[in-house]
Amino acid sequence: MRVLVINPNTTVAVTEAIVAEARRSAPPDVEVTGVSARFGSPFIQTPEDSATAAKAVLELVDRLSPGFDAVVIAAFSDPGLDAARDLSPVPVVGIAESAMLTAVMCGGRFAIVTLGSALKPVLEQAARRIGCADRLSAIHTLDLATGDDDGAAKVTAVQRDHGAALAGLCGRAAAEGARSIILGGGPLAGLAHQIRSHVAVPLLDGTACAINHAASLVRMGVRFWPQARESA
C-alpha cells in the first residue's frame, strides 16, 4: 500500500518530520512517500497562507495521486481538502479532520493545541463542517514571530524551542476538562511522543491519525471513478 503525504508548506525539514511520524505510526504494510509544496509559505499561519497552500496541494494531487493508494494532506488547516477529493481517484484525508474524528471517538470534549491564532476561525469552521463543534472545548495557540528570511528556520526548531510551552498548553487544556487533546500541525508531528508523559489525557497527533485513516480506507477498497463523481 502506497500513501502520498503532502506537506503544504515549503519547508523540507518539516516534510521530513511529518514523514518520520507517518512511518512510525503507519501499519507495517504502508509505504510512505513525502513531498513538499512547490510554492507558497514556509509556515502556514494565516488563512491567506492556507489559500495559497491549497493551490499547491491541488497541483500535487492532480499530478501524483493516480500513482498512490491514498493521499494525506499534512497541514492543520487541511488546505484544498474538498477540492483534492474531487480531483483524486484515491482517498484523500486531512490531518485536522482525521484528528477531530479520532477525538470524537475518544468520547467527551476535546481541545486543540496548535500554532497560529489567525487560523482559529478556519479550525472552528472545520469542526462545524465535520459536525463536532459542540465537542470542541478550546483552541490553544502558540504564535511564532517569523519573517520571510527566518520562517523556515523557526518552524523547523519549534519543537526544540517551544516544546515546554506547548506541553504547558496541553496541561492547561487537560485541567479545563478536555478528555483528549489534538496536537495540530505538520511542524508538531511527533511531539506527542515527547510530552505524553507530562499530560494526563490522550494526545492525538494529526499525522498519526491521518495515516491510519488513509490505510483503513484503502483496505476497505475505497476508490473513485469518473461516473461516480459526476453523479455525486
C-alpha positions as CSV (number, residue, x, y, z in Angstrom):
1,M,0.0,0.0,0.0
2,R,1.5,3.3,-1.1
3,V,0.4,6.6,0.6
4,L,1.5,10.0,-0.6
5,V,1.9,12.5,2.3
6,I,1.8,16.1,1.2
7,N,3.3,18.9,3.3
8,P,1.5,22.0,2.0
9,N,4.3,24.3,3.2
10,T,7.7,24.6,1.5
11,T,10.0,23.7,4.5
12,V,11.7,20.4,3.6
13,A,12.7,19.7,7.3
14,V,9.0,19.8,8.3
15,T,8.2,17.3,5.5
16,E,10.9,15.0,6.9
17,A,9.4,15.3,10.4
18,I,5.9,14.5,9.1
19,V,7.1,11.5,7.1
20,A,9.0,10.2,10.1
21,E,5.9,10.3,12.2
22,A,3.8,8.8,9.4
23,R,6.2,5.9,9.0
24,R,6.3,5.4,12.8
25,S,2.5,5.3,13.1
26,A,1.5,3.5,9.9
27,P,0.7,-0.2,9.7
28,P,3.7,-2.2,8.6
29,D,2.4,-2.7,5.0
30,V,2.2,1.0,4.3
31,E,4.9,2.7,2.2
32,V,5.0,6.4,2.9
33,T,6.3,8.9,0.3
34,G,6.5,12.6,1.3
35,V,6.5,15.7,-0.8
36,S,6.7,19.4,-0.1
37,A,4.7,22.1,-1.7
38,R,6.4,23.5,-4.8
39,F,5.4,27.1,-3.9
40,G,3.8,29.0,-1.0
41,S,4.8,29.7,2.5
42,P,7.5,28.1,4.7
43,F,4.9,28.2,7.6
44,I,1.1,28.3,7.2
45,Q,-0.2,30.6,9.9
46,T,-2.9,32.7,8.3
47,P,-6.0,32.0,6.1
48,E,-4.1,33.6,3.2
49,D,-1.2,31.2,3.6
50,S,-3.7,28.4,3.7
51,A,-5.4,29.5,0.5
52,T,-2.1,29.6,-1.3
53,A,-1.2,26.2,0.1
54,A,-4.4,24.8,-1.3
55,K,-3.3,25.7,-4.8
56,A,0.0,23.9,-4.2
57,V,-1.8,20.9,-2.8
58,L,-4.1,20.6,-5.8
59,E,-1.2,20.8,-8.2
60,L,0.4,17.8,-6.5
61,V,-2.8,15.8,-6.1
62,D,-3.7,16.2,-9.7
63,R,-0.2,15.2,-10.9
64,L,0.7,12.5,-8.4
65,S,-2.3,10.9,-6.8
66,P,-3.0,8.3,-9.6
67,G,0.3,6.6,-8.6
68,F,-0.7,6.1,-5.0
69,D,-3.4,4.2,-3.0
70,A,-4.2,7.2,-0.8
71,V,-3.2,10.8,-0.1
72,V,-2.7,12.6,3.3
73,I,-2.7,16.5,3.4
74,A,-0.5,17.3,6.3
75,A,-1.2,20.8,7.3
76,F,-3.7,21.6,10.1
77,S,-5.9,23.9,8.1
78,D,-6.5,20.9,5.6
79,P,-5.8,23.2,2.7
80,G,-7.6,22.1,-0.5
81,L,-9.1,19.0,1.1
82,D,-12.5,19.0,-0.6
83,A,-11.2,20.1,-4.0
84,A,-8.5,17.4,-3.8
85,R,-11.1,14.8,-3.2
86,D,-12.9,15.9,-6.3
87,L,-9.6,15.5,-8.3
88,S,-8.3,12.3,-6.9
89,P,-9.2,8.7,-7.8
90,V,-8.0,7.6,-4.4
91,P,-9.0,8.6,-0.8
92,V,-7.7,11.9,0.4
93,V,-7.6,12.7,4.1
94,G,-6.5,15.8,6.1
95,I,-4.8,15.8,9.4
96,A,-7.2,18.2,11.1
97,E,-10.3,16.3,10.0
98,S,-8.8,12.9,10.9
99,A,-7.7,14.2,14.3
100,M,-11.1,15.7,15.1
101,L,-12.9,12.5,14.2
102,T,-10.5,10.5,16.3
103,A,-11.0,12.8,19.2
104,V,-14.8,12.3,18.9
105,M,-14.2,8.6,19.2
106,C,-12.4,9.2,22.4
107,G,-15.6,10.5,24.0
108,G,-16.2,13.7,25.9
109,R,-14.9,17.0,24.7
110,F,-11.5,17.7,23.1
111,A,-9.1,20.6,22.8
112,I,-6.7,21.6,20.1
113,V,-3.1,22.9,20.7
114,T,-1.6,24.3,17.6
115,L,0.4,27.1,16.0
116,G,-1.0,30.4,14.8
117,S,-4.0,32.1,16.4
118,A,-5.1,33.5,13.0
119,L,-6.2,30.0,11.9
120,K,-8.7,29.7,14.8
121,P,-11.7,30.6,12.6
122,V,-10.6,28.1,10.0
123,L,-10.4,25.3,12.6
124,E,-13.8,26.3,14.1
125,Q,-15.3,26.2,10.7
126,A,-13.8,22.7,10.1
127,A,-15.3,21.5,13.4
128,R,-18.7,22.8,12.3
129,R,-18.4,21.2,8.9
130,I,-17.5,17.8,10.4
131,G,-20.3,18.1,12.9
132,C,-18.3,18.1,16.1
133,A,-18.2,21.8,17.0
134,D,-20.1,21.1,20.2
135,R,-17.3,18.7,21.3
136,L,-14.5,21.2,20.8
137,S,-13.8,22.8,24.2
138,A,-11.0,25.1,23.3
139,I,-8.2,26.0,20.8
140,H,-5.0,27.0,22.5
141,T,-2.4,28.5,20.2
142,L,1.3,29.4,20.2
143,D,2.2,32.2,17.9
144,L,5.6,32.3,16.2
145,A,7.1,35.6,15.1
146,T,8.5,34.7,11.7
147,G,9.8,36.8,8.9
148,D,10.3,35.9,5.3
149,D,14.0,35.3,5.9
150,D,13.7,33.1,9.0
151,G,10.3,31.4,8.8
152,A,11.7,28.0,7.8
153,A,14.4,28.0,10.5
154,K,11.9,28.9,13.3
155,V,9.2,26.4,12.3
156,T,11.8,23.7,12.0
157,A,13.0,24.4,15.5
158,V,9.6,24.8,17.1
159,Q,9.6,21.5,19.0
160,R,13.0,22.1,20.4
161,D,12.5,25.8,21.3
162,H,8.8,25.7,22.3
163,G,8.1,22.1,23.4
164,A,7.8,23.1,27.1
165,A,5.3,25.9,26.2
166,L,3.3,23.5,24.1
167,A,3.3,20.9,26.9
168,G,2.0,23.7,29.2
169,L,-0.8,24.5,26.8
170,C,-1.8,20.8,26.8
171,G,-1.7,20.7,30.6
172,R,-4.0,23.7,30.7
173,A,-6.4,22.1,28.3
174,A,-6.5,18.9,30.3
175,A,-7.1,20.9,33.5
176,E,-10.0,22.6,31.8
177,G,-11.7,19.2,31.3
178,A,-10.6,18.1,27.8
179,R,-10.8,14.3,27.5
180,S,-8.3,14.3,24.6
181,I,-6.0,16.9,23.1
182,I,-5.1,17.3,19.4
183,L,-1.6,18.5,18.6
184,G,-2.3,20.2,15.4
185,G,0.1,21.0,12.5
186,G,2.8,19.4,10.5
187,P,5.6,21.1,12.5
188,L,4.3,19.4,15.6
189,A,4.4,15.9,14.1
190,G,6.0,13.5,16.6
191,L,5.8,15.9,19.5
192,A,3.2,13.8,21.3
193,H,5.8,11.1,21.9
194,Q,8.0,13.6,23.7
195,I,5.4,15.2,26.0
196,R,2.9,12.4,26.5
197,S,4.2,11.5,30.0
198,H,3.5,15.1,31.2
199,V,-0.2,15.2,30.2
200,A,-2.9,13.2,31.9
201,V,-5.2,12.7,28.8
202,P,-4.6,11.2,25.4
203,L,-2.6,13.3,22.9
204,L,-3.6,12.9,19.3
205,D,-1.1,13.5,16.5
206,G,-2.9,14.6,13.4
207,T,-0.3,12.9,11.1
208,A,-0.7,9.6,13.0
209,C,-4.5,9.8,12.9
210,A,-4.5,10.6,9.1
211,I,-2.1,7.9,8.0
212,N,-4.2,5.2,9.8
213,H,-7.4,6.6,8.5
214,A,-6.0,6.6,5.0
215,A,-4.8,3.0,5.4
216,S,-8.2,1.9,6.6
217,L,-10.0,3.4,3.6
218,V,-7.6,1.6,1.3
219,R,-8.3,-1.7,3.0
220,M,-12.0,-1.1,2.6
221,G,-11.5,-0.8,-1.1
222,V,-12.4,2.9,-1.4
223,R,-11.7,4.3,-4.8
224,F,-13.5,6.7,-7.1
225,W,-14.4,6.6,-10.8
226,P,-15.4,9.5,-13.1
227,Q,-19.0,8.2,-13.4
228,A,-19.4,8.2,-9.6
229,R,-18.0,11.7,-9.3
230,E,-20.4,13.0,-12.0
231,S,-23.4,11.6,-10.2
232,A,-22.3,12.8,-6.7
